[in-house]
Amino acid sequence: MAYKITDDCSGCGGCEPECPNQAIHGTDTIYVIDPEKCTECVGFYPESRCWMVCGMSAPVQDPARKESREDLLAKFAKLNPGKTPV
Ligand code: SF4
C-alpha cells in the first residue's frame, strides 16, 4: 500500500527530504505523496521514513492502494534502475 498524508498534516515539511523516492511534495500548508513513487520505503528502509519522522502521525497506509511486497519491489526497481534493494 502506498502511503498517503492525512489532514493531520501540519505542513512542517519534515517528511519531504526523508523520502528516498522523492514521492513527497507540498506547499506551506499541505504535503502529498505520489502513490506511483511510494514503495512504503521497501528497498531502502525497514519502516516508512515519512511515518517515522512525522510528529503528527499524518502519513498512513492507503487501503485503496493494496500492493504486495513483490509489487513494491517491482516499483522500487522501476524507480531506481540498477540499485539493489536492502
Ligand atoms: Fe516516501 Fe517511504 Fe513515505 Fe512512501 S513511505 S512516501 S517511499 S518516505
Backbone and ligand atoms as CSV (ligand in chain L), in Angstrom:
chain,resi,resn,atom,element,x,y,z
A,1,MET,N,N,0.836,-1.200,0.000
A,1,MET,CA,C,0.000,0.000,0.000
A,1,MET,C,C,0.864,1.239,0.000
A,2,ALA,N,N,0.638,2.096,-0.907
A,2,ALA,CA,C,1.306,3.388,-0.840
A,2,ALA,C,C,0.804,4.143,0.387
A,3,TYR,N,N,1.612,5.051,0.855
A,3,TYR,CA,C,1.187,5.905,1.953
A,3,TYR,C,C,0.459,7.122,1.394
A,4,LYS,N,N,-0.365,7.720,2.238
A,4,LYS,CA,C,-0.991,8.996,1.919
A,4,LYS,C,C,-0.869,9.868,3.163
A,5,ILE,N,N,-0.984,11.156,2.979
A,5,ILE,CA,C,-0.873,12.084,4.110
A,5,ILE,C,C,-2.266,12.607,4.447
A,6,THR,N,N,-2.647,12.431,5.696
A,6,THR,CA,C,-3.992,12.817,6.125
A,6,THR,C,C,-4.053,14.308,6.473
A,7,ASP,N,N,-5.261,14.752,6.818
A,7,ASP,CA,C,-5.473,16.150,7.197
A,7,ASP,C,C,-4.774,16.516,8.504
A,8,ASP,N,N,-4.218,15.529,9.190
A,8,ASP,CA,C,-3.470,15.826,10.414
A,8,ASP,C,C,-2.137,16.498,10.110
A,9,CYS,N,N,-1.761,16.549,8.836
A,9,CYS,CA,C,-0.501,17.191,8.430
A,9,CYS,C,C,-0.475,18.650,8.873
A,10,SER,N,N,0.627,19.024,9.537
A,10,SER,CA,C,0.780,20.409,9.991
A,10,SER,C,C,1.483,21.262,8.947
A,11,GLY,N,N,1.968,20.627,7.892
A,11,GLY,CA,C,2.640,21.365,6.828
A,11,GLY,C,C,4.073,21.723,7.157
A,12,CYS,N,N,4.684,21.023,8.110
A,12,CYS,CA,C,6.058,21.370,8.518
A,12,CYS,C,C,7.066,21.019,7.441
A,13,GLY,N,N,6.770,20.003,6.630
A,13,GLY,CA,C,7.670,19.623,5.547
A,13,GLY,C,C,8.808,18.725,5.964
A,14,GLY,N,N,8.799,18.260,7.193
A,14,GLY,CA,C,9.890,17.414,7.670
A,14,GLY,C,C,10.016,16.095,6.932
A,15,CYS,N,N,8.927,15.632,6.375
A,15,CYS,CA,C,8.947,14.338,5.684
A,15,CYS,C,C,9.571,14.422,4.290
A,16,GLU,N,N,9.439,15.559,3.655
A,16,GLU,CA,C,9.812,15.663,2.235
A,16,GLU,C,C,11.247,15.216,1.951
A,17,PRO,N,N,12.243,15.714,2.680
A,17,PRO,CA,C,13.614,15.287,2.372
A,17,PRO,C,C,13.935,13.876,2.827
A,18,GLU,N,N,13.067,13.281,3.632
A,18,GLU,CA,C,13.322,11.929,4.143
A,18,GLU,C,C,12.943,10.840,3.151
A,19,CYS,N,N,12.102,11.164,2.169
A,19,CYS,CA,C,11.604,10.138,1.254
A,19,CYS,C,C,12.682,9.736,0.246
A,20,PRO,N,N,13.067,8.464,0.221
A,20,PRO,CA,C,14.126,8.028,-0.688
A,20,PRO,C,C,13.687,7.979,-2.147
A,21,ASN,N,N,12.386,8.086,-2.368
A,21,ASN,CA,C,11.863,8.043,-3.740
A,21,ASN,C,C,11.407,9.403,-4.254
A,22,GLN,N,N,11.642,10.445,-3.494
A,22,GLN,CA,C,11.177,11.792,-3.862
A,22,GLN,C,C,9.685,11.778,-4.211
A,23,ALA,N,N,8.928,11.062,-3.370
A,23,ALA,CA,C,7.493,10.918,-3.631
A,23,ALA,C,C,6.656,12.007,-2.958
A,24,ILE,N,N,7.274,12.798,-2.080
A,24,ILE,CA,C,6.513,13.764,-1.289
A,24,ILE,C,C,6.776,15.184,-1.790
A,25,HIS,N,N,5.673,15.886,-2.013
A,25,HIS,CA,C,5.777,17.278,-2.439
A,25,HIS,C,C,4.701,18.074,-1.729
A,26,GLY,N,N,4.941,19.360,-1.579
A,26,GLY,CA,C,3.927,20.138,-0.890
A,26,GLY,C,C,4.133,21.621,-0.973
A,27,THR,N,N,3.244,22.284,-0.244
A,27,THR,CA,C,3.266,23.741,-0.167
A,27,THR,C,C,3.494,24.095,1.301
A,28,ASP,N,N,3.207,25.317,1.666
A,28,ASP,CA,C,3.366,25.726,3.063
A,28,ASP,C,C,2.314,25.100,3.960
A,29,THR,N,N,1.242,24.584,3.374
A,29,THR,CA,C,0.129,24.138,4.212
A,29,THR,C,C,-0.150,22.634,4.155
A,30,ILE,N,N,0.155,21.991,3.058
A,30,ILE,CA,C,-0.200,20.573,2.951
A,30,ILE,C,C,0.821,19.841,2.082
A,31,TYR,N,N,1.100,18.621,2.472
A,31,TYR,CA,C,2.027,17.781,1.702
A,31,TYR,C,C,1.277,16.573,1.175
A,32,VAL,N,N,1.695,16.101,0.023
A,32,VAL,CA,C,1.028,14.958,-0.596
A,32,VAL,C,C,2.077,13.949,-1.054
A,33,ILE,N,N,1.651,12.701,-1.158
A,33,ILE,CA,C,2.512,11.610,-1.615
A,33,ILE,C,C,2.026,11.138,-2.978
A,34,ASP,N,N,2.939,11.035,-3.921
A,34,ASP,CA,C,2.623,10.471,-5.231
A,34,ASP,C,C,2.624,8.949,-5.085
A,35,PRO,N,N,1.465,8.304,-5.151
A,35,PRO,CA,C,1.415,6.857,-4.932
A,35,PRO,C,C,2.196,6.060,-5.969
A,36,GLU,N,N,2.434,6.646,-7.117
A,36,GLU,CA,C,3.214,5.947,-8.142
A,36,GLU,C,C,4.693,5.888,-7.779
A,37,LYS,N,N,5.113,6.709,-6.808
A,37,LYS,CA,C,6.515,6.732,-6.397
A,37,LYS,C,C,6.744,6.143,-5.006
A,38,CYS,N,N,5.676,5.935,-4.248
A,38,CYS,CA,C,5.826,5.432,-2.875
A,38,CYS,C,C,5.940,3.913,-2.868
A,39,THR,N,N,7.016,3.411,-2.287
A,39,THR,CA,C,7.216,1.958,-2.135
A,39,THR,C,C,7.043,1.520,-0.687
A,40,GLU,N,N,6.454,2.389,0.156
A,40,GLU,CA,C,6.419,2.127,1.606
A,40,GLU,C,C,7.845,2.052,2.140
A,41,CYS,N,N,8.783,2.614,1.404
A,41,CYS,CA,C,10.204,2.574,1.728
A,41,CYS,C,C,10.816,1.194,1.519
A,42,VAL,N,N,10.047,0.250,0.979
A,42,VAL,CA,C,10.600,-1.064,0.623
A,42,VAL,C,C,11.763,-0.857,-0.353
A,43,GLY,N,N,12.855,-1.533,-0.060
A,43,GLY,CA,C,14.064,-1.396,-0.864
A,43,GLY,C,C,15.088,-0.478,-0.217
A,44,PHE,N,N,14.610,0.390,0.699
A,44,PHE,CA,C,15.510,1.346,1.350
A,44,PHE,C,C,15.576,1.156,2.867
A,45,TYR,N,N,14.404,1.081,3.489
A,45,TYR,CA,C,14.331,1.054,4.960
A,45,TYR,C,C,13.325,0.001,5.416
A,46,PRO,N,N,13.488,-0.487,6.646
A,46,PRO,CA,C,12.535,-1.470,7.161
A,46,PRO,C,C,11.178,-0.866,7.516
A,47,GLU,N,N,11.131,0.455,7.713
A,47,GLU,CA,C,9.863,1.121,8.038
A,47,GLU,C,C,9.751,2.409,7.239
A,48,SER,N,N,8.544,2.872,7.145
A,48,SER,CA,C,8.284,4.106,6.417
A,48,SER,C,C,8.979,5.291,7.075
A,49,ARG,N,N,9.801,5.980,6.316
A,49,ARG,CA,C,10.531,7.128,6.866
A,49,ARG,C,C,9.582,8.297,7.164
A,50,CYS,N,N,8.630,8.543,6.261
A,50,CYS,CA,C,7.737,9.693,6.500
A,50,CYS,C,C,6.919,9.470,7.763
A,51,TRP,N,N,6.466,8.260,7.972
A,51,TRP,CA,C,5.697,7.957,9.176
A,51,TRP,C,C,6.584,8.113,10.412
A,52,MET,N,N,7.838,7.665,10.312
A,52,MET,CA,C,8.729,7.718,11.475
A,52,MET,C,C,9.054,9.142,11.892
A,53,VAL,N,N,9.215,10.052,10.927
A,53,VAL,CA,C,9.653,11.406,11.289
A,53,VAL,C,C,8.488,12.343,11.581
A,54,CYS,N,N,7.267,11.926,11.262
A,54,CYS,CA,C,6.132,12.840,11.417
A,54,CYS,C,C,5.632,12.888,12.857
A,55,GLY,N,N,5.669,14.061,13.451
A,55,GLY,CA,C,5.182,14.233,14.819
A,55,GLY,C,C,3.679,14.199,14.924
A,56,MET,N,N,2.993,14.301,13.801
A,56,MET,CA,C,1.528,14.311,13.787
A,56,MET,C,C,0.949,12.951,13.392
A,57,SER,N,N,1.813,11.995,13.076
A,57,SER,CA,C,1.359,10.689,12.554
A,57,SER,C,C,0.434,10.863,11.354
A,58,ALA,N,N,0.748,11.831,10.516
A,58,ALA,CA,C,-0.121,12.132,9.366
A,58,ALA,C,C,0.025,11.143,8.205
A,59,PRO,N,N,1.204,10.605,7.940
A,59,PRO,CA,C,1.286,9.615,6.852
A,59,PRO,C,C,0.725,8.261,7.308
A,60,VAL,N,N,-0.172,7.725,6.526
A,60,VAL,CA,C,-0.767,6.413,6.835
A,60,VAL,C,C,-0.821,5.590,5.553
A,61,GLN,N,N,-0.921,4.285,5.724
A,61,GLN,CA,C,-1.088,3.425,4.553
A,61,GLN,C,C,-2.458,3.675,3.940
A,62,ASP,N,N,-2.499,3.719,2.628
A,62,ASP,CA,C,-3.746,3.982,1.910
A,62,ASP,C,C,-4.402,2.650,1.546
A,63,PRO,N,N,-5.506,2.294,2.227
A,63,PRO,CA,C,-6.126,0.992,1.966
A,63,PRO,C,C,-6.686,0.873,0.553
A,64,ALA,N,N,-6.815,1.969,-0.136
A,64,ALA,CA,C,-7.315,1.932,-1.505
A,64,ALA,C,C,-6.230,1.492,-2.482
A,65,ARG,N,N,-5.009,1.393,-1.981
A,65,ARG,CA,C,-3.887,1.033,-2.854
A,65,ARG,C,C,-3.176,-0.179,-2.295
A,66,LYS,N,N,-3.791,-1.319,-2.392
A,66,LYS,CA,C,-3.197,-2.548,-1.879
A,66,LYS,C,C,-2.094,-3.028,-2.835
A,67,GLU,N,N,-0.912,-3.266,-2.274
A,67,GLU,CA,C,0.234,-3.759,-3.051
A,67,GLU,C,C,0.982,-4.788,-2.209
A,68,SER,N,N,1.402,-5.859,-2.844
A,68,SER,CA,C,2.205,-6.865,-2.147
A,68,SER,C,C,3.657,-6.380,-2.063
A,69,ARG,N,N,4.447,-7.077,-1.258
A,69,ARG,CA,C,5.872,-6.732,-1.187
A,69,ARG,C,C,6.517,-6.885,-2.570
A,70,GLU,N,N,6.083,-7.892,-3.308
A,70,GLU,CA,C,6.627,-8.090,-4.657
A,70,GLU,C,C,6.260,-6.892,-5.562
A,71,ASP,N,N,5.031,-6.408,-5.424
A,71,ASP,CA,C,4.622,-5.216,-6.188
A,71,ASP,C,C,5.518,-4.027,-5.839
A,72,LEU,N,N,5.761,-3.875,-4.538
A,72,LEU,CA,C,6.551,-2.720,-4.083
A,72,LEU,C,C,8.002,-2.844,-4.532
A,73,LEU,N,N,8.532,-4.069,-4.531
A,73,LEU,CA,C,9.900,-4.266,-5.017
A,73,LEU,C,C,9.994,-3.992,-6.520
A,74,ALA,N,N,8.947,-4.359,-7.252
A,74,ALA,CA,C,8.932,-4.064,-8.685
A,74,ALA,C,C,8.894,-2.560,-8.924
A,75,LYS,N,N,8.125,-1.853,-8.089
A,75,LYS,CA,C,8.075,-0.388,-8.216
A,75,LYS,C,C,9.439,0.218,-7.866
A,76,PHE,N,N,10.067,-0.322,-6.813
A,76,PHE,CA,C,11.408,0.128,-6.430
A,76,PHE,C,C,12.377,-0.024,-7.603
A,77,ALA,N,N,12.341,-1.198,-8.255
A,77,ALA,CA,C,13.266,-1.460,-9.362
A,77,ALA,C,C,13.018,-0.502,-10.523
A,78,LYS,N,N,11.759,-0.195,-10.773
A,78,LYS,CA,C,11.427,0.719,-11.863
A,78,LYS,C,C,11.901,2.137,-11.556
A,79,LEU,N,N,11.754,2.542,-10.282
A,79,LEU,CA,C,12.122,3.900,-9.886
A,79,LEU,C,C,13.629,4.071,-9.692
A,80,ASN,N,N,14.296,2.953,-9.386
A,80,ASN,CA,C,15.723,3.022,-9.038
A,80,ASN,C,C,16.519,2.001,-9.849
A,81,PRO,N,N,16.571,2.181,-11.159
A,81,PRO,CA,C,17.234,1.186,-12.010
A,81,PRO,C,C,18.696,0.961,-11.595
A,82,GLY,N,N,19.042,-0.316,-11.475
A,82,GLY,CA,C,20.420,-0.665,-11.147
A,82,GLY,C,C,20.714,-0.695,-9.666
A,83,LYS,N,N,19.787,-0.218,-8.843
A,83,LYS,CA,C,20.029,-0.191,-7.399
A,83,LYS,C,C,19.531,-1.491,-6.761
A,84,THR,N,N,20.325,-2.028,-5.837
A,84,THR,CA,C,19.966,-3.261,-5.145
A,84,THR,C,C,19.153,-2.927,-3.901
A,85,PRO,N,N,17.977,-3.544,-3.732
A,85,PRO,CA,C,17.194,-3.272,-2.529
A,85,PRO,C,C,17.861,-3.817,-1.277
A,86,VAL,N,N,17.708,-3.120,-0.173
A,86,VAL,CA,C,18.301,-3.582,1.099
A,86,VAL,C,C,17.221,-4.254,1.928
L,1,SF4,FE1,FE,8.410,8.062,0.648
L,1,SF4,FE2,FE,8.674,5.929,2.217
L,1,SF4,FE3,FE,6.848,7.776,2.823
L,1,SF4,FE4,FE,6.477,6.224,0.688
L,1,SF4,S1,S,6.538,5.519,2.850
L,1,SF4,S2,S,6.213,8.451,0.775
L,1,SF4,S3,S,8.595,5.912,-0.048
L,1,SF4,S4,S,9.082,8.063,2.842
